[in-house]
């Protein structure tokens, strides 16, 4: 028998409000650390990637939904995602339209992977509240975040 753990919150209006605020905070935090704190883009990117790795390790270790662990990981994903884009654009000269399309395709591929490998009805695939204890499956689901 496969054990299922509920490591994510219910998707409600409150969820989307908090998610929007977390993404906005992540954008702001990345800029603040790199510019206002004077860490620079490279140092901030390395530091926050390390912090994200720790936060994801904590989140993956949970057996149930733990709000602070979940939302910390969501905010840090936003921070690191912003820094990845900043590095691609500012350091490597990749145009924003290119990063937008690449990340949109990566997100579409992630959703496709989730929906094609999940043994639940098609109508419920995006609303799934339970995640398997299978770590690779959990990593795929966090990629979509």
N, C-alpha and C positions, 0 to 999 in steps of 0.2 A: 504494500500500500504506500502511495506517495503522500508525504506530508506537505501540506500547503500552509504557508505563512502569509498573513496579511501585513505587509510592510509599508503599505501606502494608505493615504487618507481616502475617504469617500470623495468622489468627484461631484462637488456641489457648487453652487454659486460662490460660497465662501472660499472653496479651493481655488477657483479661478481668480478671485480678487487677490488672495495671498500670493498666488503664482505670478500674477502681473506685478505686484509690489516687489516680489523677490527678484524678478528679472530686472526691473528698474533699479533696484538697489545694487544688483550685481554690476550693471553698467556703470553706475556712479562710483562704486567702490573701486573698480578696476582703474578708472581714470584718476580717482583721488590718490590711490597708492602710487601709481606711476608718475603722476605730475606733481600734485600738491605735497606729497610726502618725499618727493625727490628720489624715489627708488629707481626710476627709469623703467622702461618697458621690459628689458631682458630680466633684470633682477625680480621685478614684480611677477613676471610670467613664471619664472622658476619657483619662486616662493609659493605662489598661489597654487601651482600645479601640485607641489608637495603637500600643501594643506588639503587640497581636494582629494588626493590619494588617501590621506588619513581619514578624512570624513567619509569617503566611500567605503573604506574598510570597516569603519564603525557601523555604517548603514547596512552593509551586507551581513554583518554579524548579528543583527537584530532578529529576533524570532517573532516580533509583532511590530505594529506601527508605533514608533517612538517619535513624537512630533519634532523635538529639537534635532534629532539625528537626520530625519528626513529633510526638513527645511534647511538645515545647514548645508547639506549636500546640494540641494536645489540652488541655493544662493551661490555656492562656490562653483557650481557648473556654469552659472551665468557669468561669474567673474572670469573664469578661465576661458569660456567661450568668447567673451569680449576681447580678452588678451590675445587669443589665437587670431581673431580677425584683425586686431590692431597690428600684430606682428606681420601677418600676411600683407596687409596694405602698406604700412609704414616702413617695414624693413625690407620686404621682398618686392614691393611695387605691384602687387596683384590688385586689380581693380575691384571695387566693392561689388559691382554687378557680377563679376566672376565668382567671388566668395559666396554671394547670395545664391547663385545657381548651384554651386557645388554643395553647399550645406543643405539646400532644399532637396537636392537629389539624394544626399546621404540620409536625410530624414525620411524621405519617401521609401528608400530601401530598408530603413529600420522598421517602418510601419509594415511594409510588405513581409519582412522576416517575421515579425510578431504575428501577423494575421495568417500567414501560410504555415507556421509551425505550431500554432496553438490548437489544442484539441477541443475548443469550445465553439458553440454555434457562431456563424458569421455575424449575426445581429448583435452579439455580445462582445465581440473581440476588443473593441476600443473601450468598453466600459468595465473590463475585467478588474475586479478588486483583489483577487488573490494572485500572488506570485508563487511560482514553484520554488522549492528550496534549491533547485538546480542553479548554481552560480552562473554558468554561461548564459542561461535564459534571463536571469536577473540583470546581467550586464547589458544585454541587448535592450531590455526595457528601459534601463537608465540612459542609454545612448539617445533615446527619443526625448529625453528631458532636455 
